Amino acid sequence: MSTIGPLMADVGGLVLTAEDREVLAHPLIGGVILFARNYSDPEQLRALCTELLALKRPRLLLAVDHEGGRVQRFRVGFTRIPAMGTLGKLHDESPAKAVEEAQAQGLIVGRELAGYGIDLCFAPVLDRDTGISQIIGDRAFSDNPEIIIKLARAFRAGLNAAGLAATGKHFPGHGAVAADSHTELPVDRRSYADIEAKDLAAFRALIDDGIESLMMAHIRYPSVDEKPASLSRRWIRGLLRTEFGYNGAVICDDLNMAGAKVAGEIVERALMALDAGCDMLPICNDRESVLKLIAGLPVKPRKLASARLQKLYRRDIPA
């Protein structure tokens, strides 16, 4: 299979083991997500990323959650990125300064990650900080969709200027539910009209801009579909692809989160996510699940999905 595989795995430590190399070489593995446990110092991270990038062709996509605030995997030796909510508060005082700062922070994140060969920062968060969701909270720019749009556009522009793609998350919006999809399946019982007016505005704007990828939410919206959005053909193939005209990559949230486990065991979940239209499926902190997927999923070329994923590769920017 000469296309990028649909699975994004992780590794356990600072260097690759023989098992890591064997697993990552499998044609179903198309990416690696890095965590704080994979970083001790700049020299070590550079060596790890260099080895990961040389393992196979097409090469692995390297990704990390590096939003700022509570969600920044690499800290010592990296610039401390503020929570995006602080930029929303700055916007209340000076909109122009907030936009400038959002772009500057995106550029810092992009340049620092690109320096290690990392392709993708899973940011910006396009959810609203409604005061309901503690897991989102100040990870979001604001409750106001117009402010989210302005600051997310600026942050993305900074990432792009450094050669990195952006990932808007968590489609179609995580901010209006109290439950944490890491530990249970949240249910958002609002009407579609309410979701569209309040939560989808930022996603629609960034989709129209051509944002390179979106991450799906493990949340059920009964007004649209009984399945979680991440596993829903109605949300992904129907609304996102057909009605909204989105042509970028669709990334599932971690398939080992509790919000996805309602769909069954890991192979069943993965098949449902792929059928719904996800291009890449992260499986985090569970090597056994990765091995089950390698054994249980068909190996076949996925040319359209692979073409979308290839657009997430980091671009070299002249100094």
C-alpha angles and dihedrals in degrees: 000000000000095000128090109274121239099237127088111198134180136223128229106231152357097300134032119262124213088257091052091054092048094048095044092049091062112110092236091063111086103160149018127221115208127214138190089269089065093061132074103142140343095266093052094047091049091052092048094049092045091055093045092051092051097049100091149347125273080040125235120268110237116212139172138180100243105151098138130245111046092357109062115118099191116051117148106074092012129094111262105243116210123235108271090236088071088062089053090054090048088054089061088060101034121003093189093051091047092053090048092050093047091054091045092052091048089051092050092050091046096048095045094049094042089055088069096043095257113154107194138037109194093230161150106054108221095184120113122247096227094162090250103090116062092184089060103031112121092002083084122075095227148319089254112089093209092055091046090052094050095046096040090052090052094047091049090049088056093050091047092049088059092049098258129126121229130233118207113207152237103002125229092012137290101194101089099061127076096206119092112232089212089070106023142002109271117214120210106198098184122122118264089245090059093046091048095049097046112022107025096053094084093043092049092050094050091044089054088050090055100249107193100231144002130206118219125230123236090226130121118227105187092192087068108022139346090227121081111267090246090062099034125112087193093059099038109029095026110038104014100041104026108028098031094035095227114175101173129098119290114213122192118224113248108308090214093064116111091242089068099039091076086077094066137257121350100269091048090050092050094048090050092050093049092046089050089057108264113151098199132025120201115208109190135191096358118090091174090063091050090052091049090052093048088053097041109038123080116249107228137140114269100192101172094044090045092052090053091048093049088061087065093065113117115261120223110240118203112246 
